[in-house]
Amino acid sequence: MRREAVVEEIELNPLGEIRMGCDAYGVVIKTNFGCFDIFKYIPVLIGHTDHSKCISQSECKRYLLVKGSFGTYILDIKEQSISIYKTTIRGKNNEWSEEQAIFGKDKTHIQGFSQTYYLQFPFVRQAQFNEVLSKFECLRKQQIEAAVNAL
């Protein structure tokens, strides 16, 4: 028998004031398959505490969409893995790029939200996610720096 993924609780973690008058909150998402605590210290909610504006579950109940302030993530509840759809990359000299994350050869279509998400970043276990994301960000920063220096 297949168990349906259930979000049991979403805890807010106050991170303090991120910009004038706007408090930021990280989140811990508890499901019946495990806990996603990777966003505990990442500002996901800014200026409000209504997580339903930023976190939604797919129609099939397997995936969670987390629209944070600086990235959009897809969580696979059953596999306890994470992929990133969009992220903000900051260069060394205040350059920044908000972009769809493309890293590796994995490609996945996730349906069941208000739109279809075409992921080009691999699903990675929570314990390794920051390491893989860091490799991607390092590569993109090098590319951004090369582009800026070419001008």
N, C-alpha and C positions, 0 to 999 in steps of 0.2 A: 504494500500500500504506500502511495506517495504522500508525503506530508506537505501541506501547503505552508509556504513561508509566511510568518506572522511577525509584524513589528510589535514588540511587546511594550517598549518604552523608549522615549527620546528624552535624554537628560540634557539640559543646557549648562554649559560651563562658562561663567562670567570671565571675560578676558580684560575688562576695563574699557576705558574710553579710547576708541581707535581714531576718531577725529572729533572735532569740536561738537560736543553735545550728542554723540552717537556711541552708545555702548555696543561692544561686540561680544558675541557668544560663540563658543565652540560647541560641538554636540557629541554625545555618545549615544549610539543607536543600538538598542538591545533587541535581538530577534530570537526566535525559537531555535535558530541554527547557530547562534553565537553573537558576540558583541563586536561592533565596529567602534573602536575608541581612537582611531587615527585622526579624527577631526576634533578631538578634545581641545587642542590648543591652536586650531586653525580657525580664523574668523569666518564663520558660515553665515550667521545672522548678524546684521549690523543695523542698529536703530530700532529693532523690534524683537519680540520674543515669540512670534507666531511661526513655529517651524513648518506649518502646513504651506506657507508661502515658498519655502525653499526645498522641502523634502516631499517627494511623492513616490508612491509604489505603482509599479506597472500593473496592467490589467491581469496579466498572468500570475502576479504576486511574487515572481522570482527576483525582480530587480527593483532597486531604489535609485531614484534620480536625486542627487544632491546638488542644487544650484547655489554654490557658495559665492562670496563676493569676488574671489579671485580665481575661481575654477568651477567647472561643472564636471561632476563625477557620476559614474554609474557603478553601483554596488551589486554584485551577484550574491544574494543572501544565501542560497544553498551551497555555493562553492566557497563562500567567505572570501571573495576576491574583489578587487577594485580595478577599474579602468578610468581614465580621464578623457573627457570629451573636449573641453576647452580649458585653457590655462592662460595666465598672464606671465610673460617672461620679461624680466627687467635686465637691461644691459648694464655695463659698468659706468656709463656716463649718462644715466637717467633715460636712456632709450627704453622703450617698452613695446611689447607686442602682445596683443590678445589674439590667440590663434587656436585652431583645432590641433590637438596634439597628435603628431604622426611619428611613430617610433616602432621600428621592426616591421615585420611582414604580416602580422595578424590584422584581419579585418572582420568586423562583426557588425551586423545590423540588429539593433535593439528596437523592437516595436512595443506598443502598449502604453505609450505616453501620448501627449498631445501632438508629438511629432516623432518621426523615426530618427534614431540616433545612429549614425554611421561612425563606429569607433575604429580608429587606426592606431590605437595604443593597446598593448596586450592587457588582459586581465591578469592581475598579479595578487598573490596572497598578501594580506595586510602587513605581515612582518617584513616583506621585501619591497613593499610599494614605495616607500620613501627613497630607498636606494636606487630603484629603477627610474623613478621620477627625477632624481638628482642627476643621473646620467643623461637623461633627455635634456634637462635644463642646461647642463654644462655644454652639451653639443650645440644647442640653440644659441646660447650666449656667445659661443665662438663664431657661429655663423652671423649673428647680428653684428658683432664687433668687426668681422671681415667686411660686411656690407657697408658699415659706417665708414671704415677706413678707406674703402674704395672710392668714396666721394671726393 
